[in-house]
Amino acid sequence: MKKIRFIKISALVFIVLFLIAPSQTYGQNSGREGNFEWRLRDDGVEITRYNGSVFEVIIPNGVRQIRYGAFRQNQLTNVVLPNSIKNVRITR
């Protein structure tokens, strides 16, 4: 009887640790903030797309890179980059 109870408790702990905990531990890997679409990479946040319609954009501090084509099909005339930017992909 004790073995069966131990197995049931172990199975419940397994389910909690491997199915529920990872989503809470790692958080969100991508999303949308204002007019920006982003994803979390190993080296920081990457802007993947800009969906706004203004002529000037200020990239938020903490963004590490901008993906190729992120500002495609926009009428931007000015982009302000923070010191946190390490890479702007201009080719694929």
Protein Blocks (a to p, Z undefined) as FASTA:
>chain_A
ZZmmmmmmmmmmmmmmmmmmmmmmnopabdcehjbccdddfkbccdfbdcbfbfbdcdde
hiabdcehklgoiabfbdcddfklmbdcfbZZ
